[in-house]
Amino acid sequence: MVIVMIGIKIAYKDVEWETVDENKSEIVEENPSVDSGQVAEEEINLMRDYPLWEKLPYSGDGFTIQRYEGELTLMVENRNEEVLETIKEINSWFLENNIATDSHRLIITNQVED
């Protein structure tokens, strides 16, 4: 921590900082460059590409879905002997959440214990 602080002090040693008059009040517009339409569009894109992100991690019988690996791609850690059983349970979860069962790509890593 001390090393980081020393590095910051060295990096900014020649910077002239503006002094602030504590008696002077100034109204600053919050996020003046943020367009609410742009934010809404980005949210729509996120919900389209990652519709289940709020429900993760999700654990079922012998598997866990930890995260999205990319757009519409889920990483599944499988501990079941039968991968088809895991896929069936994931498809049921999709249907419970009004998600088409063929909408996502599943990357399944098998972690079956011997």
HELIX and SHEET records of a PDB file:
HELIX    1   1 VAL A    2  ALA A   11  1                                  10    
HELIX    2   2 SER A   36  ASP A   49  1                                  14    
HELIX    3   3 TRP A   53  LYS A   55  5                                   3    
HELIX    4   4 VAL A   83  GLU A   96  1                                  14    
SHEET    1   A 4 TYR A  58  GLY A  60  0                                        
SHEET    2   A 4 PHE A  63  GLY A  70 -1                                        
SHEET    3   A 4 THR A  73  ASN A  78 -1                                        
SHEET    4   A 4 ARG A 105  ASN A 110  1                                        
END                                                                             
